[in-house]
């Protein structure tokens, strides 16, 4: 009888794990995400979302509390300890592309009640803080061009590649 009860508990626990993982790994999650905010200078970054899900197994590491994951940061937990899963979990759902526009600054200043997120990074900073911090810990790529392949527009801006200044040839020394 004890063995049957143990198997039943194991089965229920397995079912709960499958259901819990489907909250994070459910349908509608893209396998790859293209990030092209600076495509004028760099090729879009192709973020392999599926590989990150398989390696990390915790959506809350990047998506904070939006997936319904338990909030671990005590500052966040002051307001978000009972937050459920959100309908929008993309980075740009919370982090604005340009946090220094007059509109964005006014929204932060005038928010009532005052918000705790006054120091919330803009979209590019959020990517870089999250990505680079994790990549440094786990041995992922950390060089700028590891992820951002510079294109012709970037070469022109940085005066590299075919836009690099030509170095004048050294004059030959005269022999006496």
C-alpha angles and dihedrals in degrees: 000000000000091000092052092050091048092050091048092051090047090051093050091047090051091050091050091050091051091049093046093049091049089062089065101026098039131133119294096042109127118236091212131023123200115213110195105161092128100031090132086076105016137035111256114273112243106214112202098219094174092055092049091050090050093048101041102031090194117091090187091071090074103015094049109203097338095097092053092257117151112273109238102177107091092215091054093043090062088077106009104045091112098034114137128209113301127224091232118050102159118117092243089056089075106012115067120221093232112025093179101063114118089247094053093046092048091050091053093046096047100040112129121234091030112258126236092216097077087125094048107137124239120253098273092045091049091053093048097044092048098039099041095043092053094040091053091052095044101035098252125148114294105169117105095239093043086081103012111059106198115233132200092282090054092047089053092049094048095038093238136128110018089353094059114120113259113247109227114239114253112251113249115252115249115244119220 
